[in-house]
Amino acid sequence: DGEVHINELKNGNTEMFWNPTSEVRRQRLKRHIVLFEEQTEFESERLWQHVTSAINKGDQQKATQEKFVLEEEQRNAARERRESGIEWKPLLFQHDAGTNEWHYKYEDLRPWDPLNDIAQFEKDGILQTMERHLSTRMSNHKATCMNNQITRHKRSAKDCRRRKTSDQPSNHSQNTESSCSTPESVQELSDDDGKCLGFESLCAQCGKEMNHLKEIHSAVLSLQKAQQDIHR
């Protein structure tokens, strides 16, 4: 939050490296936290409140003492669990045995996309991103469903052709051949062809997903309108 200078030890020159001007401060991200009275007992702000209070008052001795009390309670709790054979199962972190490190389960390491990503927030400890293009996930899901349908249809067509070349065709097999005739290129199906082949309704999950995305989209539009009103 303050100025940062580079000090050249050889000649004693000092150069400004960072200066958080009022313009910079206005552009900083807003900090959103859970209200103190709504936090659980293991929330950091509640857990370390006495240490924080002592630091803010400049009382380092009190801060050290409160820190020791807090950490000693945690050691005792861990000792009691170990003696009772109770396994500690973190809700939001998982252990990497290879590196012997703990990692957040829901970390999002992809680059921020300013054209698509609106906001990133935490809900119940889970990191979530609000996006403009809400239909992207739906489109990927529908494409997967379509590919699965095409694969099953091609497998069925291959079985029909195999029955066509049977050495002893029967009336039943001839009827089957007629019902299984299909265009050679399934991948170039138009929308109407897809409906004829049973692709009109890809799966029930698509419908549920679409309705869910419509609800989210409506909520996003409402938020955007509220933001515009606030700016005005």
N, C-alpha and C positions, 0 to 999 in steps of 0.2 A: 504493500500500500504506500510505501514511501520511495524516495529517490534512491537510486543505486548508482554508485560511482566506480570507475575503474582507476585504481591508483597504480601508477608506474613507479616501481621502487627504484629503478636505476636513475631516473632524473627527477623524481618527485612530482611529475605532472599528474593532474587529476582530470578525468574525462567523464562527462555525464553519459551513463549507459542506459538508464531508464528513468523516466519522469512521468508518473501517473497524473496527468493534468486533469482538470475538471471534465474535459471532453472525453478522456479515456474512462474516467470514473462513471460517466453517464452511460457508457456502452457496456459496462461490466454485466455479467449475468446476475440475475436476481437469485438470492438464496431462499429456497423454500424448505421449511422444516416442519415436522409434526409438532403440534402444540404440546407443550411440556406436560399438561395434565392428561393428554391422550397417549403419552408414551408408556411402553411397558418397562418393567424393572431393569431389563438388560439393554435398553437404548443407551447409547454412549453419553448423550447429554445428561440423562438422569443419573446414570451410573457414576459419572465423573463430576457431578455438580459441585461437590465440596472442594475437590482439587481445583476446578476451574475458578470457583469463587475466591480461593486463597491466592491464585496466580493474579487474578484481576486486581486484588488488593495489594499486590506486591509482597505478600507474606510467603516467602519461599520455604521457611521452616514449616509452616502450617500445611502448605501444599505437599511437601515431602511426607509429612506425617499422615495426611489423608490418603496419599497414594499408597503408602505402606499398608495402612489398614485395609484398603480396598483389595490390594493384591494378596494379602494374607487370607482374606475371606475366600478369595478364588482358589488359593492353594488348598485350604481346608476342605472346600466343597469337592475339589478334584480328588483329594485323598479319601474322602468318605465314599465317593462313587467307586473308586478303585477297590476299596475294601469290601464294598457291598456287591461288587461284580456288575455294576450298572454301566452300560456303555453310553458314552456321550455322542449323540447324533446331531450334528449341526444342521440347521434347516437351510442355510443359504450358502454354505461353503463345503467343498469336497477336497479330500487330501490326495495329492499326487505322490504315489509311492516312489516314482522314479526320481523326482527332484526333492522329495520330502518337504513340499510346500503346500500351503492351503490356497485354493483358488475359489473365487466367487462363481457360483453355479451359472448365473445368468449374465455373465459379462458379455458385452457387445464391443468387439474389437474392430469392427468394420469402420472405414472412414466416414465421417459425417457428410451427408449429401444435402447441401443447402437448397437444392431444387426440389427435393422430395421430402426431407425430414423437417417436421415442424417443431417438435419439442421432444425431449427425453425426460422421463420422470420415473419415480420409484413408487410402487404400490405394493404394500405388504412385503417389502423387502425385495421385490422382483423388479428389475430394471425393464422399462418398456419405452418404445419409441412411437410417437404419433407421426404418421406419414400422410402425405397428400394423395399419393397414388394407392388408394386402399384396394383397388381391384387387381393389383399385381399378384398378390398371393392367391386370389381366386382364379386368375387366368392360369397360373402354374398348376393349380389343382385340377382345373378342367382339362388342361392339356394332358396331364398324367392319366386322367380317367379315359380320355379319348384314345390315347396310346394303348391302354390296357384293353379297351373294347376292340380296337383294330387287331391287336395281337390275337385275342380270342377268336375273332371272326376269321382271320387268316388261317388259324389252326383248324377251325371248323371246315373252311373251304378245302384245305389240304386233305382232311379226312374224307370229304365228299369225293374229291378227285381220286383218292385211293380206292374208294368203293366203286367208282366208275370202271376202273381197270380190273375189277375182280374177274376171275376166270369163269365163275358161274353166277351171272347176274340173275336176279329174280325180279318179279313184278314190284316187290317192295323196294328193292334197291334202285329200280328205275324211277320210282316215285321220289325216292330220296335224292337222286341225281337232279331231278327237275326242281326240287325245292331248294337245293343248295347252289344253284347256278349263281355266279357273282361276277362282276366286272373284274378284269385282270389286275388293274391297278387300284388297290383299295386306298392307297395313300393320297390319291388325287380326288377324293370324294368331295362333292359339293355339299352345302347344308341340306338340300333336298334329298340327296343320296343318303346322307347320314340318317335322316329321319326314316327313310325306307328300310334301312338296315337296323333300326332299333336304337339309334344314337340320340333320339329326341330328348330323352331324359337320361343324362349321364349317370347320376347317382343321387341318392337322397341327401348325402352330405353336402353336395354342391348347393342345393336349395337352401339348406340351413345356413351354409357359409355366406351365401349371397344376402340373405336376410340380416345376418349378423353384421356384415360389412355395411349394409345400407343404414343400420342403426348408428354405427360408429361414424359414418360419413355425415349423417344429420347432426350428430353431436359436435363434430369438428366444425361444420359450417356455423353452428350456433356460437361456438367459442370464438371463431374468427370474427363474427359480427360483433360480439361483445368487445373484443380487442379494438376493433375499429371505432366503436363508440367511445371507448376509454381514451384512445388517442385524440379523437375530436374534442 
